[in-house]
């Protein structure tokens, strides 16, 4: 049993690079097969979703340890999915871990049956403009507009923060932040944009003139009861409370 384990440990590691990539349709891509075995033995063949690939000139070809795809997604030979290389070593044939090739996608926002979201917040508090991003590949980025004008958000902005959830945090809100907010989602690869039909109306109220005046605390935003996150993605738990004095 111990000898068998030692034999498994000494098997060369075979992998395909890049391991995961999103490609536009008709793109060209080269997959490289690598092995920790020395000397490297040439690739015997490649597979797509477990099936041996039949090469086709100018569409999909093998050159040494490379698989070259010239028309990704356009033909039956070059569809998305798992691509692996099979190499011949002194231990026999070994198949690599698969490389995942996919096409870009962007789903529409979920249709909301709720009325527009209205936020009444006193100046100086933090406002959260929700944006539940739709599914997409690669993950879409949020875009926000105020009264139909796009908000340009700098990476190091002290007032605007976009969290991994897609929500926009407006720090220390001012009267001029009042208005109708809408979020959209953009696929950076295709530059496709989809808009959310739901509007968030932010009404920023004046600070009390009397410093002793108090306003009860209210929940601006609370996190969902449950969230599903892919391994490796960023995640944040958000909870904002407003009132006066500022909590």
RACORVEN-V659872 format. One record per residue. N is the residue number from 1. RES is the residue in one small letter. SS is DSSP state (H for helix, E for strand, - for the rest). NEAR is the number of other ideal C-beta (glycine too) atoms within 10 Angstrom. Layout:
n	res	ss	near
N	RES	SS	NEAR
N	RES	SS	NEAR
//
This chain:
n	res	ss	near
1	x	-	5
2	x	H	6
3	x	H	7
4	x	H	8
5	x	H	9
6	x	H	9
7	x	H	10
8	x	H	9
9	x	H	7
10	x	-	9
11	x	-	13
12	x	-	16
13	x	-	11
14	x	E	21
15	x	E	16
16	x	E	24
17	x	E	12
18	x	-	12
19	x	-	12
20	x	E	10
21	x	E	15
22	x	E	19
23	x	E	18
24	x	-	11
25	x	-	13
26	x	-	12
27	x	-	17
28	x	-	10
29	x	E	16
30	x	E	12
31	x	E	22
32	x	E	15
33	x	E	25
34	x	E	16
35	x	E	20
36	x	-	11
37	x	-	18
38	x	-	7
39	x	-	5
40	x	-	15
41	x	-	15
42	x	-	11
43	x	E	22
44	x	E	16
45	x	E	17
46	x	E	21
47	x	E	17
48	x	E	21
49	x	-	11
50	x	-	10
51	x	E	8
52	x	E	10
53	x	-	19
54	x	-	10
55	x	-	13
56	x	E	14
57	x	-	7
58	x	-	8
59	x	-	16
60	x	E	21
61	x	E	14
62	x	E	18
63	x	E	9
64	x	-	9
65	x	-	17
66	x	E	14
67	x	E	25
68	x	E	15
69	x	E	23
70	x	-	19
71	x	-	16
72	x	-	23
73	x	-	17
74	x	-	14
75	x	-	14
76	x	-	8
77	x	-	16
78	x	-	24
79	x	-	13
80	x	-	17
81	x	E	15
82	x	E	14
83	x	E	23
84	x	E	22
85	x	E	28
86	x	E	16
87	x	E	22
88	x	E	14
89	x	E	16
90	x	-	7
91	x	-	12
92	x	E	8
93	x	E	10
94	x	E	18
95	x	E	15
96	x	-	23
97	x	-	12
98	x	-	19
99	x	E	22
100	x	E	14
101	x	E	24
102	x	E	15
103	x	E	16
104	x	-	19
105	x	E	16
106	x	E	20
107	x	-	13
108	x	-	12
109	x	-	17
110	x	-	12
111	x	-	7
112	x	-	12
113	x	-	6
114	x	-	6
115	x	-	8
116	x	-	13
117	x	E	15
118	x	E	10
119	x	E	22
120	x	E	13
121	x	E	22
122	x	E	18
123	x	-	16
124	x	-	15
125	x	-	24
126	x	-	18
127	x	E	24
128	x	E	23
129	x	E	24
130	x	-	17
131	x	-	23
132	x	-	16
133	x	-	22
134	x	-	16
135	x	-	12
136	x	E	21
137	x	E	15
138	x	-	15
139	x	-	17
140	x	-	24
141	x	E	14
142	x	E	20
143	x	E	19
144	x	E	22
145	x	E	15
146	x	E	18
147	x	-	9
148	x	-	8
149	x	E	8
150	x	E	11
151	x	-	15
152	x	-	8
153	x	-	14
154	x	-	8
155	x	-	6
156	x	-	4
157	x	-	12
158	x	-	8
159	x	-	13
160	x	E	17
161	x	E	14
162	x	E	19
163	x	-	16
164	x	-	13
165	x	-	22
166	x	-	19
167	x	-	21
168	x	E	22
169	x	E	18
170	x	E	23
171	x	-	13
172	x	-	13
173	x	-	21
174	x	-	11
175	x	H	11
176	x	H	8
177	x	H	19
178	x	-	18
179	x	E	16
180	x	E	13
181	x	E	26
182	x	E	20
183	x	E	24
184	x	E	18
185	x	E	25
186	x	E	17
187	x	-	19
188	x	-	13
189	x	-	17
190	x	-	16
191	x	-	8
192	x	-	14
193	x	E	12
194	x	E	16
195	x	E	13
196	x	-	23
197	x	-	11
198	x	-	20
199	x	-	14
200	x	E	22
201	x	E	13
202	x	E	20
203	x	E	13
204	x	E	21
205	x	E	16
206	x	-	8
207	x	-	17
208	x	-	14
209	x	-	6
210	x	-	7
211	x	-	8
212	x	-	6
213	x	-	10
214	x	-	10
215	x	E	14
216	x	E	7
217	x	E	11
218	x	E	15
219	x	E	9
220	x	E	19
221	x	E	19
222	x	E	12
223	x	-	11
224	x	-	10
225	x	-	5
226	x	-	5
227	x	-	10
228	x	-	5
229	x	-	9
230	x	-	7
231	x	-	4
232	x	-	5
233	x	-	8
234	x	-	9
235	x	-	10
236	x	-	10
237	x	-	10
238	x	-	16
239	x	E	10
240	x	E	17
241	x	E	14
242	x	E	24
243	x	E	15
244	x	E	18
245	x	-	13
246	x	-	13
247	x	-	11
//
